[in-house]
Each structure stands twice: as structure tokens, then as C-alpha cells.
Amino acid sequence: MKITVGGIRSRVLMCVAGSFTAIVLIGTAAFAQGPPASGTPGAARGEGRQGRAGRGIQALYPVLPIGSALPDFSLLGIDGKRHTPQEYEKAKVLVVMFESNHCPASIAYEHRMLELYKAYGSRDVRFIAINPNNPKAVRLNELGYTDMTDSFEEMKLRAAFMDLPWLYLYDGETQALSMKMGAVATPHIFIFDQERKLQYQGAIDDSRAVAQVKQRYAANAIDELLAGRPVSVRETRALGCSTKWISTSVAGVEDEMKAIHDAPVTISPVAADELRALRQNASSGKTLLVSVWSTANPASVTQFGALQTTFRMYAGSGRPMELITVSTDASATSAAVLEFLKAQHATSRNLQAASAAEAQAAFGLKWNAAQPLTLVVGPDGQVLYQKEGRIDIYEVRRIILASFPEVPSWPGIRDYYTDAVARTAAKKR
């Protein structure tokens, strides 16, 4: 499938996720809805396809066979320390889960991962999460269901925001452990016994839709190991987004950025009645991210790039969202404003109001004209977010994500971000 955003035609790649037992959480790169690009591992609708149960999506790095020893590793954690398997040698069961920040399956499974941790974390079971993805291997149009990328810094932010209790390690720099274990997707779980021999690998359970879960593979395997019984189901098919390998995905990222840089950038004058219609958002059927800004304002300039990135993440992956920038610079400065937009590769819809006062009157709002105004307007015209001055781009993204309708291929995502918005609001009270 190809989509057009701001003149950019981009291939949209589906991601496939996998489970990893021994709990290591590994993050995958961003994904976008659609069929796999030519020659790229993946599956329609993002379903994990491994051929035979438990085998890898990509033959490039086969999944670790059942009975194999846990590979040695030394990985940097979000606590700033390096961690090795020796830290967990006393645990009866080790769960290693490959997890990512960007993958919708990994995100939706986060609550189920927390349930596993709460059920077994005090029962001689240790959990490790590993992010296998390098952000340089993830296209922007693969980030349509996430508020952040798979970078090490944003791993810290995700863990802090979600109060994740387990150790979160980064393998994205070299992907050496991910290759050894054949971490085909996120989430992908690997469960090891006390001798650190692999006894289960694959999915956490049998359905991405929590209401349809019938088989709790990971929990059953842990129960059996704790009871000293053989694991009855040892391999299943992982359900999630494919691991983003540096060796195969960087070229696609470079192609996407070239298309963005080559796309035309324009700005148009806008009348007051057009601004009023824009604010009402009665017919677009989309969530609108509106930025009223000026080149004379440092906050406007500082956060402009993050707004463009957000636009490319969501609109670029086919989600019902549009970014509209409204410059309040004097009309005599239009040429300079356009040059700034071009330097930012601003492929959004860019408008120029006659003045800040006109924009305020049209929107029916008052704010300090020396500061930017950022709005998120839902498809029904409801203002979901309004902020004068500097914004928290992650908060803005979560509000936008919560406004999107549920996508059947990725159940639970809307609920996840609705809950995230509510928790953010509660922390502010």
C-alpha cells in the first residue's frame, strides 16, 4: 500500500511481533499499518508468521532451539548499569521478554506483562525486558501507534511513565543477543529453567484481543516449571511486530527521509472565516493538531520540529490526523516564514493569518500573542488539548492516539492511550 502525505508517497510496512521467555523485554522499531514492502520480512495485518510453530519470521536469525542454554550477554539497562545473566542465577525461572516502545502489539501486551510480573515476581521468578530495535532502523511511518521511538533515552521515559518494575535492557546498538536468540518480534518471550535451558518460546498467550484469550502459554509454562513438571506447550507463534534489524532496515529509513526532504513546502494566507471553520472541525473526519506560531517566538521554533515528526508518524502511517500550522508573522515576512518552513521540511498544511488578534478572534480564544498556542481538536470539534507556550510532545501524542478509533488488527491500543491520558491528568491534579 502507498499513502501520500504532503506530497510524499511512502511504502507502508507491517510489523510482526514475537514472544521471548526468560523475561527479557526487547523493543522493536516503529510500525505502520499495511502490507510488507517488497523484500521485507512481515505479514499482512501485522500477524506473526513463523511457518512452523515457534520458528522465526526471518530465516536470517533462527529462533533459539528448545533445550538451548541462555546465551551470555552484557547489556546496558535504563538504570545506567550493565547487566549479565549471572545476576539472576539463583532464580528458579528466568523470563526474558523482547519488548519495544513503538510496536502496538508490545504496547497492548504491556498490561499482561505486568500481570505476569505481579503473579510470579515474588515466586522465585525473575523478569528481564530487552529492546532489540535500533531507532535508526525504524521509519517514521512505522510509528503510527506509539508516542515514542525505540531509542535508549525514550526507553527510560516509557519505563518511568508506565512505572515498569522490571529491568529494561537495550540491545539495539549491536543486536547481538537478539540475533543469537532469534528474537523475531516484539513481544517475544523466552522462558528458561533453573539450569538456564530454554523450555518455552513464543507468544504470551493465544490472542492479541484480551477478551478472546483461551490459552495462557507463558503463565502455564511458568506454573509447570515451578511445580517441577515438563512444559506441555514449548513453542508457539509470536504475535507482534517484526524486529527491526540494522542490517536490512536502514536503507528504508534513508529513502523515507529523502522523500520528505524532496517534498514541496508551501504556505497560504488564511481568512478569518477559514480559521473559524478549521477550529470547528465539522467535516474533516480527522483529529487536527493545530499550531499557532511565529518565527519571532523561541518556543515556537524549538518545538516546531517535534510537531512535524508527530505529523509524519501518524498521518504518514495512514491514521486520521492532520497538522495545520498557522503563522502569525506579518504578511510582509512571508518569504522568511516560507524559508523557515522549508528548512524544517514542513510538509504539513501551512497557513498565515493576518495577525495574532485575528487568529484569537476566529478561534474564540485569548492567549499571550508572544507565545505559541497548540490545540488538539477531535473529529467532533471538541478541544481535547489546549496549551499556551511550551508543550510536552509525549502528552500531545497520547491525546491524539486516544482520539483515534480502534483498529481491529491492534486491539487494546485505544484503551491503552485513553488510560495513559487519564493517568497524566490525575498526576496534574
FIKENU-246237 format. One record per residue (C-alpha): residue in one letter; x, y, z. Coordinates in steps of 0.02 Angstrom, whole numbers, padded with zeros to 5 digits, always signed. Layout:
<atoms>
AXYZ
...
</atoms>
This chain:
<atoms>
M+00000+00000+00000
K+00059+00177-00034
I-00001+00334+00051
T+00027+00517+00013
V+00068+00645+00147
G+00118+00820+00100
G+00166+00759-00073
I+00264+00609-00005
R+00219+00437-00070
S+00284+00307+00053
R+00277+00118+00064
V+00195+00062+00225
L+00272-00088+00310
M+00182-00207+00427
C+00272-00264+00583
V+00261-00435+00660
A+00289-00471+00844
G+00359-00618+00939
S+00372-00676+01119
F+00527-00712+01218
T+00532-00811+01380
A+00654-00786+01522
I+00582-00617+01535
V+00685-00504+01429
L+00593-00356+01358
I+00657-00302+01190
G+00588-00154+01097
T+00551-00154+00913
A+00554-00010+00793
A+00401+00087+00739
F+00275+00007+00626
A+00141+00060+00508
Q-00018-00024+00453
G-00014-00106+00283
P+00065-00250+00187
P+00252-00282+00192
A+00364-00189+00073
S+00442-00291-00064
G+00582-00400+00002
T+00545-00351+00182
P+00501-00482+00315
G+00324-00453+00377
A+00145-00506+00360
A-00022-00430+00312
R-00113-00354+00461
G+00045-00372+00566
E+00016-00552+00613
G+00167-00653+00670
R+00201-00783+00536
Q+00333-00909+00579
G+00293-01053+00462
R+00307-01188+00594
A+00261-01157+00775
G+00397-01061+00862
R+00510-01038+00712
G+00571-00869+00659
I+00487-00746+00543
Q+00657-00713+00466
A+00769-00858+00419
L+00914-00737+00440
Y+00920-00767+00629
P+00837-00933+00678
V+00747-00945+00845
L+00847-01024+00987
P+00802-01210+00994
I+00712-01280+01146
G+00840-01350+01270
S+00974-01224+01221
A+01071-01130+01354
L+01038-00945+01384
P+01170-00850+01282
D+01290-00743+01379
F+01265-00555+01370
S+01315-00389+01446
L+01184-00258+01408
L+01156-00079+01465
G+00999-00053+01568
I+00896+00103+01590
D+00973+00115+01763
G+01139+00159+01679
K+01221-00006+01729
R+01273-00157+01627
H+01188-00321+01668
T+01236-00503+01641
P+01148-00672+01665
Q+01249-00703+01824
E+01136-00580+01916
Y+00989-00700+01901
E+01075-00867+01930
K+00980-00905+02092
A+00806-00886+02015
K+00711-01047+01980
V+00636-00973+01820
L+00702-00834+01710
V+00583-00746+01590
V+00663-00645+01451
M+00544-00538+01352
F+00588-00441+01197
E+00486-00282+01202
S+00484-00117+01109
N+00418+00059+01133
H+00342+00078+00961
C+00255-00086+00920
P+00066-00084+00951
A+00065-00268+01000
S+00205-00240+01125
I+00115-00087+01193
A-00052-00177+01210
Y+00031-00326+01296
E+00116-00216+01425
H-00028-00236+01548
R-00024-00425+01527
M+00162-00423+01557
L+00130-00326+01718
E+00003-00459+01769
L+00135-00594+01744
Y+00260-00496+01847
K+00136-00467+01989
A+00085-00651+01989
Y+00260-00726+01986
G+00387-00590+02032
S+00385-00644+02214
R+00388-00831+02174
D+00571-00860+02128
V+00542-00798+01950
R+00647-00658+01876
F+00595-00550+01730
I+00704-00457+01606
A+00644-00346+01464
I+00754-00314+01313
N+00731-00192+01171
P+00806-00271+01013
N+00773-00124+00897
N+00886+00015+00841
P+00789+00177+00810
K+00895+00208+00654
A+00809+00056+00577
V+00631+00120+00607
R+00542+00232+00484
L+00431+00374+00545
N+00282+00298+00454
E+00305+00143+00562
L+00268+00245+00719
G+00082+00267+00693
Y+00029+00185+00857
T+00158+00249+00979
D+00204+00405+01074
M+00391+00374+01066
T+00529+00285+00973
D+00641+00139+01022
S+00788+00249+01073
F+00878+00214+01236
E+00827+00383+01307
E+00645+00353+01267
M+00655+00179+01343
K+00690+00271+01506
L+00541+00385+01478
R+00423+00240+01439
A+00477+00142+01593
A+00458+00294+01705
F+00288+00343+01635
M+00219+00166+01650
D+00307+00129+01816
L+00377-00032+01741
P+00451-00137+01882
W+00565-00248+01781
L+00740-00219+01715
Y+00737-00145+01539
L+00894-00177+01435
Y+00950-00109+01267
D+01017-00225+01132
G+00983-00107+00987
E+01162-00047+00969
T+01232-00213+00906
Q+01078-00328+00914
A+01200-00468+00957
L+01090-00554+01087
S+00933-00532+00982
M+01020-00620+00838
K+01080-00763+00949
M+00907-00791+01019
G+00814-00761+00857
A+00701-00628+00931
V+00586-00614+00782
A+00462-00491+00853
T+00401-00388+00998
P+00336-00456+01109
H+00430-00620+01103
I+00450-00719+01264
F+00585-00844+01310
I+00569-00944+01472
F+00719-01032+01548
D+00728-01161+01689
Q+00844-01156+01839
E+00987-01228+01734
R+00952-01088+01609
K+00895-01207+01474
L+00759-01141+01360
Q+00592-01225+01399
Y+00468-01110+01310
Q+00474-00978+01175
G+00340-00884+01078
A+00183-00788+01124
I+00123-00737+01296
D-00050-00804+01255
D-00154-00851+01104
S-00240-00686+01058
R-00195-00503+01042
A-00376-00468+01096
V-00376-00495+01284
A-00560-00544+01288
Q-00525-00687+01167
V-00379-00765+01260
K-00403-00951+01290
Q-00225-01013+01313
R-00103-00926+01433
Y+00056-01002+01364
A+00184-00905+01466
A+00091-00921+01632
N+00062-01107+01604
A+00246-01135+01565
I+00300-01043+01723
D+00175-01140+01829
E+00240-01305+01761
L+00422-01260+01790
L+00387-01202+01969
A+00297-01366+02001
G+00442-01467+01930
R+00339-01532+01784
P+00388-01535+01599
V+00321-01389+01498
S+00174-01456+01397
V+00173-01322+01260
R+00352-01274+01221
E+00338-01168+01062
T+00205-01054+00990
R+00193-00920+00858
A+00237-00746+00919
L+00106-00611+00887
G+00176-00437+00859
C+00293-00326+00759
S+00448-00389+00672
T+00617-00345+00745
K+00698-00201+00652
W+00870-00262+00601
I+01003-00133+00565
S+01069-00244+00426
T+00908-00237+00325
S+00804-00085+00377
V+00917+00070+00375
A+00901+00092+00187
G+00712+00110+00203
V+00735+00246+00334
E+00853+00339+00219
D+00731+00325+00074
E+00590+00394+00181
M+00693+00544+00237
K+00745+00581+00059
A+00562+00583+00007
I+00523+00703+00149
H+00666+00818+00102
D+00615+00816-00081
A+00431+00854-00049
P+00363+01029-00087
V+00333+01150+00056
T+00205+01289+00039
I+00115+01421+00141
S-00052+01505+00103
P-00141+01657+00176
V-00296+01612+00276
A-00451+01716+00306
A-00543+01730+00473
D-00692+01626+00415
E-00575+01485+00361
L-00493+01487+00533
R-00665+01476+00616
A-00709+01326+00509
L-00542+01246+00548
R-00573+01268+00735
Q-00747+01190+00721
N-00678+01039+00625
A-00852+00988+00571
S-00813+00889+00414
S-00631+00831+00408
G-00662+00665+00497
K-00488+00683+00570
T-00404+00737+00730
L-00323+00906+00700
L-00160+00958+00780
V-00156+01148+00764
S-00002+01253+00800
V-00018+01442+00803
W+00159+01504+00799
S+00283+01640+00749
T+00464+01641+00694
A+00491+01779+00822
N+00447+01660+00964
P+00586+01545+01031
A+00462+01416+01098
S+00378+01406+00928
V+00543+01374+00841
T+00603+01249+00971
Q+00450+01135+00963
F+00411+01152+00778
G+00515+01001+00729
A+00432+00887+00857
L+00261+00934+00788
Q+00317+00891+00612
T+00385+00724+00672
T+00217+00688+00755
F+00129+00727+00592
R+00241+00608+00495
M+00216+00471+00624
Y+00027+00473+00618
A-00029+00546+00452
G+00118+00459+00370
S+00053+00290+00429
G-00123+00323+00370
R-00202+00371+00536
P-00343+00502+00532
M-00240+00653+00584
E-00185+00817+00507
L-00061+00951+00564
I-00104+01131+00525
T+00020+01268+00564
V-00043+01448+00573
S+00092+01581+00567
T+00051+01748+00647
D+00203+01834+00571
A+00166+01993+00474
S+00121+01963+00291
A+00274+02063+00239
T+00382+01924+00311
S+00300+01783+00211
A+00460+01746+00116
A+00560+01725+00276
V+00423+01616+00352
L+00424+01505+00199
E+00612+01487+00209
F+00596+01430+00390
L+00463+01304+00339
K+00573+01237+00201
A+00719+01218+00320
Q+00603+01115+00432
H+00539+01014+00282
A+00366+01061+00343
T+00255+00956+00230
S+00103+00995+00338
R-00036+01115+00288
N+00042+01285+00324
L-00064+01443+00338
Q-00027+01626+00378
A-00154+01732+00472
A-00164+01919+00455
S-00119+01939+00639
A-00121+01852+00807
A-00276+01954+00854
E-00370+01886+00702
A-00322+01707+00747
Q-00381+01735+00926
A-00547+01807+00868
A-00575+01666+00744
F-00538+01531+00873
G-00634+01620+01011
L-00482+01607+01123
K-00363+01726+01210
W-00181+01689+01241
N-00018+01783+01255
A+00021+01826+01074
A+00206+01816+01113
Q+00184+01629+01147
P+00132+01486+01031
L-00038+01403+01052
T-00059+01217+01023
L-00229+01135+01003
V-00289+00957+00976
V-00464+00960+00904
G-00559+00796+00890
P-00660+00743+00738
D-00817+00804+00829
G-00746+00979+00855
Q-00707+00952+01039
V-00547+01033+01100
L-00451+00889+01178
Y-00295+00987+01219
Q-00252+01172+01231
K-00085+01240+01287
E-00005+01411+01279
G+00185+01407+01273
R+00296+01253+01277
I+00214+01083+01262
D+00254+00906+01318
I+00254+00820+01148
Y+00226+00649+01227
E+00068+00711+01313
V+00008+00783+01148
R+00040+00619+01058
R-00052+00517+01189
I-00204+00629+01174
I-00201+00612+00985
L-00182+00422+00995
A-00328+00410+01117
S-00437+00506+00993
F-00413+00380+00853
P-00540+00241+00828
E-00490+00063+00875
V-00404-00034+00737
P-00459-00218+00736
S-00283-00277+00693
W-00215-00197+00850
P-00343-00218+00990
G-00314-00128+01153
I-00213+00019+01086
R-00351+00148+01107
D-00386+00088+01284
Y-00200+00096+01323
Y-00186+00279+01274
T-00354+00326+01349
D-00287+00259+01513
A-00121+00350+01485
V-00213+00516+01461
A-00315+00487+01617
R-00160+00447+01720
T-00074+00604+01657
A-00225+00708+01707
A-00229+00626+01879
K-00044+00666+01908
K-00079+00850+01871
R-00217+00862+01998
</atoms>
